Amino acid sequence: MTGYVDPSREGWQAFKDLPRDRPIHMLNLIKFRDLADYPEGHPMHGKGLTGREAYEIYKEGFQRVVAGDGAAMVWHAPMECVVTGPQDEWDEAFVMGYPDSTKFMAMVRNEEYIRDIVPHRTAAVADSRLIRFAG
């Protein structure tokens, strides 16, 4: 199985090529690792956290970074069952709203986000999709 955790160069370029001055929604589909995979030297390495636990740490930090930018969780609910498709493909789904794509781009370039928050997502996620929709 090929796992997608970070955007491809082509995907990121397509995102940047779209209009930047209008609201957007970002659908997040997440499949967690059974155990978080922190690199050696990271304070959480070897602590035995699940992927879901590491992702909760990521979400707390992420929400702190975007709090003043007008970004907000638009939709999130516990998954109950899959009607069409594989039953265990995704563990979590949610939609984030951003006032415009420049706020999203600022977040992914934020030094605190890169240094302190992204490692939790990388350790947590086995596979993901991030899909942009017009807001």
N, C-alpha and C positions, 0 to 999 in steps of 0.2 A: 504494500500500500504506500502510495506517495502521500506524505503529509505536507500540507501547506500551512506555514506559520507566519511568514512575512510576505509582503507584496512582491510580485515580480517587477522587474524594471519596466516591462511593457504595461502592466496593470497600473503602476504608479504614474507613468506618463499619461495614460488614458484618463486617469483621475485628474491630473493637473491640466489637461487640455480642455476639460469641461468648464463651463462658466463658474467663476469663483464668487460671484456677488449675490447668490440666492441660497435660501435654506436647503439643507440636504438631510437625508436620513441614511444611516448606515446599518444594514442588517448584519448581525454577527451570528455565525453558526460555529459552535465550538465542540470539539471532541477532546476530552481530557486524557492525559496519560494516567495510567493506574497510579504510579508514583511520580511525583515531581522530579525532574532531572536537572538539578542545580549543578553548575560546574564546581570542580574542586576549588577551594578558596572562597567561595560564596558562603556567607554566614548561615544559610539554610541548607547547605550541602550535608547530606547524611542524616537529616532530621526526621526523615520518614513521612514527610507531608504527601498527601495525595495531590493529584493534579487539580482537583476541585478546590482543595484548601489553598494551594498556591495561587490559583486564579482569583480567589476571594481577596487575597492580599493585593494582587494586581488591580482588581476593581476598586478597592479602597483608595489606593494611590492615584489611579487614573481619575477617579471622581474628584479628588482633591486638586489635581492639576487643572481640570477643565471647569471647576466650580465658578470661577469669575468670568468665563467666556460665553455664557449663555447656552452651553451644551447641556443636554439633559437626557436621561433615560426616557424614551417615549413609550416603550412597551417592553415588559418582561413578565413572564409567568412560568410556573413550573410545567415542564413537558409531561404529558400524561400518556400518550401513545402516538405511534406513527400509523396513519391510515394508508398512505401510499409511499412505498419505499422501504429501505432496510430499517429494521426496528432499532438498531443500535448505532446508527450513523452519527447522530449528534447528541450531546449531553445537555447543551444549553443553547438557547436562542434568545436574542434581544435586539431591540432597535434603539440606537442613539440618534438624537437630533442635534444638529449644529446650525447656528445662524447662517453660516456660509462655509465654504470649503477652506477658506483661509484660516479659520479657527481650528479646523482639523489639522491642517498642515503645520500650524504653529505648535499644536500639541505634540505631534510626532517629532518635532525638532527641538522640543523643550529639553534642556540638559538634565533636569531632575527626572523627567519621564524616561529618558534614554538610560541614564545611569542607575537610578534607584527602582524604577517600576517595571520596565520592559523585561528585566531578567526573570521576574516572577511569571510573566506571561509565557516566555520562552520555555521555562521549566515546566509549566502546567499543560501546555497545549500539544496534542499529538497531531491534530488536523483542524483546519478552520476555513471559513469563507468570510470575506468581508465584501459586501455588495452595496454600492452607492445607488440611491434612489433620489429623484427630485423631491424636495421637501414640500 
